[in-house]
Amino acid sequence: MDNDHDPAAQGNPAHAHARRADHALPGGAFAFDAGQHDAVAGLPMQAPVPALDSSGVSIERLRHEQDLARAGELFLLAPVGYFLLAFDTTLLQVNLVGASMLGVARAHPGLHHFRAFVVPAFLADFDGFFARALNSASGETCRVRLRTPQAEGLDVTLHGSADGSGQACRLIVERAEGRQAALERSEERFRRIVHSAGEGIWEIDANANTTFVNPRMAQILGYSIEEMLARPLLAFMDDEGMAMLDRCIGGHVPAAQEYRFIGKEGRVVWTTVSTSPILDADGACLGVLALVTDISERKQSTELIWHQANYDSLTGLPNRHMFMDRLVHETRKADRGAAFLALLFIDLDQFQQLNDRLGQARGDLVLIDASRRIANCVRSSDTLARMEGDRFTVILAGIDHVGSVERIAHAMVEALAVPFAPDGDKAYLSASVGIALYPPDARDPAQLVERAERAMLAAKQAGGHQFGYVTPGLQQAAQARQSIADDLRAAIALRQFEIVYQPIVSLQSGQVHKAEALLRWRHPTRGLLGPAEFIPFAESNGLIVEIGDWVFREVAQQVQQWQRSIDPAFQISVNKSPVQFRRDADLYLNWLDYLNELGLPAHSIVIEITEGVLFEGAAQVIERLRQFRAMGLQVALDDFGTGYSSLSHLKRFDIDYVKIDQSFVATLENDVGDMALCEAIIVMAHKLGLKVVAEGVETKVQRALLVDAGCDYAQGYVFARPMPAQAFEAMASAGVPRLPH
């Protein structure tokens, strides 16, 4: 009895739609048409001779009944009566329609025999039918009349066949009123289920457009049914939701998953969604049917509980629990990448006394402000947590050298020394910072925390307002660096820094229109120091910013003088540290104001950066270079050719000059390959509208080769060593420098 061949079913599209949706309902919510019993009757009926347990009951039968109990749930809502009968017609299992038909309780079907409901006049027909059905491989059919609570005589058609275990009979009871009436009742039953369901039901066609929603689905998203029909799935979901449809169309039927819908007016609705593909007779996917449950309240409650368990309620920072989880994660990542990380343990000195004086409310404001100041000293990828009270921790991952850690620790100490002003009442604090390195100081995360805390306590006992290491060697080195940092601060105040200038010569005219400014430190005891001997220390403690600002202003004054005495278009190049590059734009705007005060064109200054700066973060670098160009400053890329992506840099960043690294220039006379590279760099730069400067030119042959290659400028000992401003001016005024014989 297949409804696909029922003219009544084929002639009514609503019936076909009801059957298609009934079969596809996920999550166990099924409704079948009147012909579904054929699938039941057609199950295997052959079985081996059963073994018996101690009570004489077939073990195979028990096992099979358990299987049937699980499978029977699929037929719970079938519009026909479905029974599983023992040899004596005891009811072993019954679906909802069957229980309602006979007026029996589904929970205790074994109290009844089906034969007792057959009108006596039909008992002989029933007994013969039942005996045949128990041994029938193809199934038997019989018309009988039953006694039911609703009527003394209900005419029905029985369809029976042997159970797959051979120990029971499957029985389908269909009203004799006709298949059309059963279909109509099935459709009405489906309509009631769909419209009164507590879950949303959503049908989507193969083009991801909405073809059906029930009232609950529209209510979940805050729309009317009419507003949702024909609208695409993406109108209610982000791109993630399309993955669900793709999996279904691909033939997969995923289990319930969480999805985020976008309700009316942009409201976020969290749901669990069970999906099933809708297939035609040939197995082609017509769309997807989804059963949707609103879990927004549960999700919010779960997220709140999770947040309370992992975040500090006062500062909003991760708490100790989440901090330890992240520390374990970062140590494992460091192991995989053969890198190291630093753990900073921060304690606010004298906070308890301040809290007692100001009161807890204003003390809390100080803690909130302190957490913000610490956060401003670290990267967004680092982890800042509040351990307890006035103690904080920071995980610095992917650290390349200790100097970076010290620079950050120093910045924290300085930031926390700035007076706090809770409610306008000034409060002064300092901070002690302990530093432990992974893996040198400890490989166990808990031990790493303990050692960082120990280093913090040592810094506090030494007077506070400082940072320290747990390892004596590192601590001594840090103290030495701190001593140099103190000397550097004094050098700024005592004007111990000097600037020397190396000429950049035009290879075509031999004239000197440019120079590179180089910093020197005339140390009171160590003599004249080159930048390599103090710049790393200045970078690690942040003093490079103040030093760099002084250099820029000194160079600006010198350019102004040389534009009067040497060339109105004279330029000076100034090297810029990666640390300076990370500073706020306010510093550069101050530079522009200073140039305006001097009446000096901004293009008089060329900012030199290395490719290392470009690797630190493309978005930030692009923004900084954009600011330079907006100011009118020009940019030179130093040490070109030594990086891994030089060509892409030239296309991506705003560069005016390319400086060929001296390692290529040094071997021009003997290495054909380096000569070819230099020529290629020059041609490429000129094609992009850039000028080329060769560094480290020391011989007449190197100079001649660069001239032949079309290089624009050169600098090196073949022309002159770096010299004070007065000597430089005399040399530049003399014209082309004399070359050594």
C-alpha positions in Angstrom: 0.0 0.0 0.0 2.2 2.8 -1.3 0.7 6.3 -1.3 3.0 7.4 -4.1 0.5 5.4 -6.3 -2.6 6.8 -4.6 -4.4 9.1 -7.0 -5.9 11.0 -4.1 -2.5 11.7 -2.7 -1.0 12.6 -6.1 -3.8 15.0 -6.8 -3.3 17.0 -3.7 -0.1 18.9 -3.4 -0.8 19.7 0.3 -0.8 16.0 1.0 2.5 15.6 -0.7 4.0 18.6 1.1 2.7 17.2 4.4 4.3 13.8 3.7 7.6 15.3 2.7 7.8 17.5 5.8 6.6 14.6 8.0 9.4 12.3 6.9 12.0 15.1 7.3 11.1 16.3 10.8 14.3 16.1 12.9 14.7 15.4 16.6 12.2 12.5 16.7 9.2 14.7 15.7 7.8 12.5 12.9 4.3 12.3 11.3 3.8 9.6 8.7 1.1 9.2 6.0 -1.4 6.4 5.8 0.9 4.2 3.6 3.8 4.2 6.0 2.7 0.8 7.4 4.1 -1.0 4.3 7.6 0.0 5.6 6.7 -1.8 8.8 5.3 -4.9 7.2 8.2 -5.2 4.9 10.9 -5.7 7.6 12.7 -9.0 7.7 10.8 -11.9 9.2 13.2 -14.8 9.1 15.0 -15.7 12.3 17.0 -18.7 13.7 15.6 -21.0 16.3 15.7 -18.9 19.5 17.7 -19.7 22.6 15.8 -19.5 25.9 16.8 -17.8 29.2 16.3 -19.3 32.6 12.6 -18.3 32.7 11.9 -19.9 29.3 11.7 -16.6 27.4 13.5 -16.3 24.1 16.8 -14.4 24.5 16.5 -13.5 20.9 13.0 -12.2 21.4 14.1 -10.1 24.3 16.9 -8.6 22.3 14.7 -8.0 19.4 12.0 -6.4 21.5 14.6 -4.0 22.8 15.5 -3.1 19.2 11.8 -2.7 18.4 11.4 -0.4 21.4 14.0 1.9 20.1 12.7 1.7 16.5 9.1 2.0 17.6 9.6 5.5 18.7 9.7 6.4 15.0 6.1 5.3 14.6 4.8 7.0 17.7 2.8 9.6 15.8 1.8 7.4 12.8 -1.9 8.1 11.8 -2.7 4.3 11.9 -2.7 1.8 14.8 0.5 -0.1 15.2 0.8 -3.1 17.5 3.3 -5.8 18.3 1.5 -8.9 19.5 2.6 -12.1 21.2 1.5 -15.5 20.0 -1.5 -15.3 22.3 -2.3 -11.7 21.0 -1.0 -10.0 24.2 -0.1 -6.4 23.4 3.6 -6.0 23.6 3.8 -2.6 22.1 1.4 0.0 20.8 1.6 3.5 19.3 -0.5 6.5 20.2 -3.2 6.0 17.6 -3.5 2.3 18.5 -3.8 3.0 22.2 -6.4 5.7 21.6 -8.3 3.4 19.2 -8.6 0.6 21.8 -8.7 2.8 24.9 -5.6 1.2 26.5 -2.6 2.7 28.3 0.6 2.6 26.4 2.6 2.2 29.6 0.9 -1.2 30.4 -0.1 -2.8 27.1 0.5 -6.3 28.3 -2.7 -6.2 30.4 -4.7 -6.7 27.2 -5.2 -9.2 24.4 -6.0 -7.9 21.0 -8.4 -10.8 20.4 -10.6 -9.5 23.2 -11.4 -6.4 21.1 -12.6 -8.3 18.1 -16.4 -8.5 17.7 -17.4 -12.3 18.3 -18.8 -12.6 14.8 -15.4 -11.9 13.3 -13.3 -14.1 15.7 -13.0 -17.0 13.3 -11.8 -14.7 10.5 -9.3 -13.1 12.9 -7.9 -16.4 14.2 -7.3 -17.7 10.7 -5.7 -14.4 9.7 -3.5 -14.3 12.8 -2.3 -17.9 12.3 -1.4 -17.2 8.7 0.3 -13.8 9.5 2.5 -15.5 12.1 4.0 -17.6 9.4 3.7 -15.3 6.4 6.7 -14.0 4.6 4.7 -11.5 2.5 2.0 -10.4 5.1 -1.7 -11.1 5.4 -4.8 -8.8 5.2 -8.2 -9.2 6.9 -11.4 -7.1 7.4 -12.9 -7.3 10.9 -14.9 -5.2 13.3 -13.6 -4.1 16.7 -15.2 -3.0 20.0 -13.7 0.4 20.9 -14.5 3.0 23.6 -15.9 5.3 20.8 -18.1 2.7 19.1 -19.4 -0.9 19.5 -18.4 -1.6 15.9 -15.5 -0.1 14.2 -14.7 -1.6 10.8 -11.0 -1.9 10.2 -8.5 -3.5 7.9 -5.7 -5.6 9.5 -2.3 -6.0 7.9 -0.2 -8.6 9.7 3.2 -10.2 9.3 5.7 -12.1 11.3 8.1 -10.1 13.5 11.8 -10.3 12.5 12.6 -12.5 15.5 9.8 -15.0 14.7 8.5 -14.5 18.2 5.7 -12.0 17.6 3.3 -10.5 15.0 3.3 -7.0 13.7 -0.1 -5.6 13.2 -1.3 -2.5 11.4 -4.9 -1.4 12.0 -6.3 0.9 9.4 -9.8 2.3 9.6 -11.9 1.0 6.7 -13.2 4.5 6.0 -10.7 4.8 3.1 -7.3 6.1 2.5 -8.4 9.7 1.5 -10.0 10.2 4.9 -6.9 8.9 6.6 -4.7 11.2 4.6 -6.9 14.2 5.5 -6.8 13.2 9.2 -3.0 12.8 8.9 -2.7 16.3 7.3 -4.8 17.8 10.1 -2.7 16.0 12.7 0.5 17.4 11.1 -0.9 20.9 11.0 -1.7 20.7 14.7 1.7 19.4 15.5 3.5 22.1 13.5 1.4 25.1 14.7 1.4 24.1 18.4 5.0 23.0 18.5 7.2 24.6 21.2 10.1 24.5 18.8 10.5 26.6 15.6 10.1 24.7 12.3 11.9 26.2 9.3 11.9 24.9 5.7 14.5 26.3 3.3 14.7 25.4 -0.4 17.9 24.5 -2.3 18.5 28.2 -3.0 18.6 29.0 0.7 15.3 30.8 0.6 12.6 30.4 3.3 9.6 28.4 2.1 7.8 27.7 5.4 8.0 28.7 9.1 5.7 27.8 11.9 4.4 30.5 14.3 7.0 29.6 16.9 9.9 30.1 14.5 8.6 33.6 13.6 8.2 34.4 17.2 11.7 33.3 18.1 13.2 35.9 15.6 10.6 38.5 16.3 9.1 38.5 12.8 5.7 37.7 11.4 5.4 34.6 9.2 4.8 36.8 6.2 8.0 38.8 6.9 10.1 35.6 6.8 8.6 33.8 3.8 10.7 34.0 0.6 13.6 35.7 2.4 17.1 34.2 2.1 18.7 32.4 5.0 21.5 34.9 5.1 19.0 37.6 6.0 18.7 35.9 9.4 22.3 34.4 9.9 25.9 35.4 9.3 28.2 33.5 7.0 28.6 30.7 9.6 25.0 29.7 9.1 25.6 28.8 5.4 27.9 25.9 6.5 24.8 24.2 8.0 23.0 24.3 4.7 26.1 23.2 2.8 26.5 20.1 5.0 22.8 19.2 4.6 22.8 19.6 0.8 26.0 17.5 0.8 24.0 14.6 2.2 25.1 15.0 5.9 22.6 15.2 8.7 24.4 16.9 11.6 23.4 16.5 15.2 21.9 19.5 17.1 24.4 22.4 17.0 24.4 26.0 18.3 23.8 28.8 15.8 23.5 32.5 16.2 20.6 34.1 14.4 20.0 37.8 13.8 16.5 38.6 14.9 14.4 41.7 14.1 16.2 45.0 14.8 19.5 43.2 15.0 18.8 41.3 18.1 21.1 38.3 18.6 19.2 35.0 19.2 21.1 31.9 20.2 19.5 28.6 19.2 20.2 24.9 18.9 19.3 23.7 15.4 18.7 20.1 14.2 18.6 19.8 10.4 17.6 17.2 7.9 17.8 17.4 4.1 14.5 17.2 2.1 15.0 14.7 -0.8 12.9 14.0 -3.8 12.1 10.5 -5.1 15.5 10.4 -6.9 17.5 11.4 -3.8 18.1 14.9 -5.0 18.1 17.6 -2.3 15.2 19.9 -2.4 16.2 21.9 0.7 16.5 21.6 4.4 14.1 21.3 7.3 15.3 22.6 10.6 14.0 22.2 14.2 15.0 25.3 16.1 15.1 25.8 19.9 15.6 29.2 21.5 18.4 28.9 24.1 19.2 32.7 24.4 18.4 32.8 28.1 20.3 29.7 28.9 23.2 30.9 26.8 23.3 34.3 28.6 23.1 32.5 31.9 25.9 30.1 31.0 28.1 33.0 29.7 27.5 35.0 32.8 28.5 32.0 35.0 31.6 31.4 32.8 32.5 35.1 32.9 32.2 35.3 36.7 34.3 32.2 37.0 37.1 33.5 34.8 37.1 37.3 35.1 37.7 39.8 37.9 34.5 41.6 38.7 36.2 44.9 39.6 38.7 45.4 36.7 37.2 43.1 34.1 40.6 41.4 33.7 41.1 37.7 33.7 41.4 36.2 37.2 43.8 33.7 38.6 41.9 30.8 37.2 41.9 32.0 33.6 45.5 33.4 34.0 46.8 29.9 34.8 44.9 28.4 31.9 46.5 30.9 29.5 49.9 30.5 31.1 49.8 26.7 30.5 48.7 27.4 26.9 51.4 29.9 26.2 54.2 27.7 27.7 53.1 24.8 25.4 53.1 27.2 22.4 56.5 28.5 23.4 57.8 24.8 23.4 56.4 24.2 19.9 57.9 27.4 18.6 61.2 27.1 20.4 60.6 30.6 21.8 60.4 32.0 25.3 58.0 34.1 27.3 58.3 36.4 30.3 56.0 36.4 33.3 55.7 39.7 35.2 54.4 39.8 38.7 53.3 43.3 39.7 52.5 44.6 43.2 51.5 48.1 44.1 53.7 49.4 46.9 52.0 50.9 49.9 48.5 50.3 48.5 47.0 48.9 51.7 47.9 52.1 53.5 46.4 54.2 50.7 43.3 52.0 50.7 42.9 52.5 54.5 43.2 56.3 54.1 41.0 56.8 51.1 38.4 54.1 51.8 37.6 51.0 49.8 35.5 52.8 47.1 38.3 55.2 46.1 40.8 52.4 46.5 38.9 50.4 44.0 39.1 53.3 41.6 42.9 53.3 42.0 43.0 49.6 41.2 40.9 50.1 38.0 43.1 53.0 36.9 46.3 50.9 37.7 45.0 48.0 35.5 44.4 50.4 32.6 47.9 51.9 33.0 49.5 48.4 32.9 47.4 47.4 29.9 48.7 50.5 28.0 52.2 49.2 28.5 51.6 45.8 26.8 50.4 44.4 23.5 46.8 43.3 22.9 48.1 39.8 22.4 49.6 39.7 25.9 47.7 38.5 28.9 47.1 40.9 31.8 45.3 39.4 34.9 44.4 40.5 38.4 45.6 37.8 40.8 44.2 39.3 44.0 44.1 42.6 45.8 46.7 44.9 44.3 48.6 42.2 42.6 48.7 41.8 38.8 50.4 39.4 36.4 51.3 39.8 32.7 52.3 37.1 30.2 54.6 38.4 27.5 54.6 35.8 24.8 56.9 35.5 21.8 59.7 37.6 23.3 62.9 37.8 21.2 65.3 39.3 23.8 65.4 40.4 27.4 65.7 44.0 26.5 62.0 44.1 25.3 60.9 42.7 28.7 62.9 45.3 30.6 61.5 48.1 28.5 57.9 47.0 29.2 58.7 46.5 33.0 60.3 50.0 33.1 57.3 51.5 31.4 55.0 49.9 34.0 57.0 51.2 36.9 57.0 54.7 35.4 53.3 54.6 34.6 52.3 53.5 38.1 54.4 56.2 39.6 52.3 59.0 38.1 49.9 60.3 40.8 46.4 58.8 40.9 43.4 61.1 41.4 40.4 59.1 42.6 37.6 61.7 43.0 40.1 64.4 42.7 42.2 63.4 45.7 45.8 62.8 44.6 47.3 59.5 45.7 50.9 58.5 45.2 52.0 54.9 44.6 54.9 53.0 43.2 55.2 49.4 41.9 57.5 46.5 42.3 57.8 44.1 39.3 59.2 40.6 39.4 60.3 38.9 36.1 60.6 35.2 35.5 61.5 33.8 32.1 60.2 30.5 30.5 61.9 28.1 30.1 65.2 29.4 31.7 63.8 30.1 35.2 61.2 27.3 35.4 59.4 24.8 33.1 56.4 24.2 35.4 53.8 27.1 35.1 53.1 27.1 38.9 56.8 27.3 39.7 57.2 30.0 37.2 54.6 32.1 39.0 56.2 31.4 42.3 59.6 32.6 41.1 58.2 35.7 39.5 56.5 36.5 42.8 59.8 35.9 44.6 61.5 38.3 42.3 58.8 40.9 43.0 59.3 40.5 46.7 63.0 41.1 46.3 62.4 44.2 44.3 60.0 45.4 47.0 62.5 44.7 49.8 65.1 46.7 47.8 62.9 49.8 48.2 60.2 49.3 45.5 59.7 51.4 42.4 61.8 49.0 40.3 61.8 45.6 38.6 64.0 42.6 39.3 64.8 39.0 38.2 64.8 35.8 40.2 68.1 34.7 38.5 71.2 36.4 40.0 73.0 36.6 36.7 70.0 38.3 35.0 69.5 40.5 38.0 73.2 41.7 37.9 72.9 42.3 34.1 69.7 44.2 34.7 71.4 46.3 37.4 74.2 47.0 34.9 71.7 48.0 32.3 69.9 50.2 34.9 73.2 51.9 35.7 73.7 52.7 32.0 70.1 53.9 31.8 70.8 56.3 34.7 73.9 57.5 32.8 71.8 58.0 29.7 69.3 60.1 31.6 72.2 62.2 32.9 73.6 62.4 29.4 70.5 64.1 28.1 70.5 66.6 30.9 74.2 67.3 30.6 74.2 67.5 26.8 76.8 64.7 26.5 75.3 63.6 23.1 76.9 64.7 19.9 75.8 64.4 16.3 78.3 63.8 13.4 77.4 63.9 9.8 78.4 61.6 6.9 78.0 63.1 3.4 75.8 61.5 0.8 77.3 62.3 -2.6 75.6 62.6 -5.9 77.4 60.1 -8.2 76.4 62.1 -11.3 77.6 65.6 -10.2 79.8 64.8 -7.3 78.0 67.4 -5.2 77.0 67.0 -1.6 73.3 67.8 -1.1 72.5 65.3 1.6 73.9 63.9 4.8 73.1 61.2 7.3 73.1 62.2 11.0 74.8 59.8 13.4 74.6 59.9 17.2 77.6 59.7 19.5 77.9 59.7 23.3 80.8 61.4 24.9 80.8 59.4 28.1 82.7 61.1 31.0 84.7 58.0 31.8 84.5 55.7 28.8 85.2 58.3 26.1 83.3 58.7 22.8 80.8 55.8 22.3 79.2 54.7 19.0 75.5 54.0 18.8 75.9 50.2 19.0 77.3 50.7 22.6 74.3 52.5 24.0 71.3 52.5 21.6 70.1 49.0 22.7 70.0 50.1 26.3 68.1 53.3 25.4 65.6 51.2 23.5 65.1 48.7 26.3 64.2 51.4 28.9 62.3 53.7 26.6 64.8 56.6 26.7 65.3 56.3 22.9 62.1 58.3 22.5 63.5 61.3 24.4 66.9 60.9 22.8 65.3 60.6 19.3 63.3 63.8 19.9 66.4 65.7 20.8 68.2 64.4 17.7 65.4 65.5 15.4 65.3 69.0 16.8 69.1 69.4 16.6 69.1 68.1 13.0 66.3 70.4 12.0 68.3 73.4 13.2 71.4 72.1 11.3 69.4 71.6 8.1 68.1 75.2 8.3 71.7 76.5 8.5 73.0 74.4 5.7 70.1 75.3 3.4 71.4 78.8 3.7 75.1 78.1 3.4 75.3 75.0 1.1 72.1 74.3 -0.9 68.4 75.4 -0.4 67.3 71.8 -1.0 69.7 70.2 1.5 68.4 67.1 3.2 69.5 65.2 6.4 68.6 61.6 7.1 67.8 60.6 10.6 67.7 57.0 11.8 64.5 55.9 13.5 64.3 53.1 16.1 61.6 50.5 16.0 60.7 51.6 19.5 60.1 55.1 18.3 58.0 53.8 15.5 55.5 52.3 18.0 55.0 55.7 19.8 51.8 57.7 19.5 51.4 60.1 16.7 51.5 63.1 19.0 55.3 63.0 19.0 55.4 63.4 15.2 52.9 66.2 15.2 55.1 68.0 17.6 57.9 67.6 15.1 55.8 69.1 12.4 55.0 72.1 14.7 58.8 72.5 15.3 59.5 72.5 11.6 56.9 75.2 11.1 58.4 77.3 13.8 61.7 77.2 11.9 60.0 77.9 8.6 61.6 74.7 7.3 60.0 72.5 4.6 59.2 69.1 6.0 60.9 67.3 3.1 64.2 68.6 4.4 64.2 65.6 6.8 64.4 62.0 5.6 63.4 59.3 8.1 65.5 56.2 7.8 63.9 52.9 8.8 65.1 49.3 8.5 63.2 46.4 7.2 62.9 45.1 10.7 60.4 47.9 11.4 58.3 46.7 8.5 58.0 43.2 10.0 56.6 44.4 13.3 53.0 45.0 12.1 52.0 46.1 8.6 48.9 48.0 9.6 50.7 50.1 12.2 53.6 50.7 9.8 51.4 51.8 7.0 49.6 54.2 9.3 52.9 55.7 10.5 54.3 56.1 7.0 51.0 57.7 5.9 51.4 60.2 8.8 55.0 60.9 7.7 54.0 61.5 4.1 51.1 63.7 5.2 53.6 65.8 7.2 55.9 66.1 4.1 58.7 64.0 5.6 60.5 61.6 3.2 61.3 58.0 4.0 64.4 55.9 3.2 64.6 52.1 3.6 67.9 51.2 5.1 69.9 48.0 4.7 67.8 47.1 1.6 68.3 43.5 0.3 68.9 41.8 3.6 65.3 41.2 4.5 62.9 38.4 3.2 60.3 40.5 1.5 62.0 43.6 0.2 60.3 43.6 -3.2 56.8 43.5 -1.6 57.8 46.3 0.8 58.6 48.6 -2.1 55.2 48.1 -3.5 53.3 48.2 -0.3 54.9 51.0 1.7 55.5 54.7 1.0 59.2 54.8 0.4 61.3 57.6 -1.3 64.8 56.2 -1.1 66.3 52.7 -1.1 69.7 52.3 0.6 71.7 49.3 -0.8 73.2 47.4 2.1 77.0 47.7 2.4 77.3 43.9 2.4 76.5 43.9 -1.3 78.7 46.9 -2.0 81.7 45.5 -0.3 82.0 42.6 -2.8 81.1 44.4 -6.0 84.7 44.1 -7.4 85.0 40.3 -6.9 81.4 38.9 -6.9 79.5 39.0 -10.2 76.4 38.0 -8.4 76.4 40.9 -6.0 77.0 43.3 -8.9 74.0 41.8 -10.7 71.9 42.2 -7.6 72.9 45.9 -7.2 72.0 46.6 -10.9 68.7 44.8 -10.5 67.9 46.8 -7.3 68.7 50.1 -9.1 66.6 49.3 -12.2 63.7 48.1 -10.1 63.8 51.2 -7.8 63.9 53.6 -10.8 61.0 51.8 -12.4 59.0 52.5 -9.1 60.1 56.1 -9.0 62.6 55.7 -6.1 66.1 57.0 -5.7 69.0 54.7 -4.7 71.8 55.3 -2.2 74.7 52.9 -1.9 76.2 52.5 1.6 79.7 51.6 2.6 81.5 52.6 -0.6 85.2 52.4 0.3 87.1 52.1 -3.1 87.3 54.0 -6.4 86.4 50.8 -8.2 83.2 50.4 -6.2 82.3 54.0 -6.9 82.9 53.5 -10.7 80.8 50.4 -10.9 77.9 52.1 -9.1 78.2 55.1 -11.5 78.0 52.7 -14.4 75.0 50.9 -12.9 73.1 54.2 -12.7 73.1 54.5 -8.9 72.0 58.0 -7.7 73.9 58.5 -4.5 76.6 56.9 -2.4 78.2 57.3 1.0 81.3 55.7 2.6 84.9 56.2 3.5 85.9 56.7 -0.1 84.3 60.1 0.2 84.6 60.9 3.9 84.1 59.6 7.4 81.4 61.0 9.7 82.5 64.4 10.9 81.3 67.3 13.1 79.0 69.9 11.5 81.7 72.5 11.1 84.1 70.2 9.2 81.2 68.9 7.1 80.2 72.4 6.0 83.8 73.1 4.9 84.0 69.8 2.9 80.6 70.3 1.2 81.5 73.8 0.2 84.7 72.6 -1.5 82.6 70.5 -3.9 83.6 67.0 -5.0 85.6 65.3 -2.3 89.1 64.2 -3.3 89.5 60.5 -3.6 92.4 58.7 -1.9 95.2 57.5 -4.3 
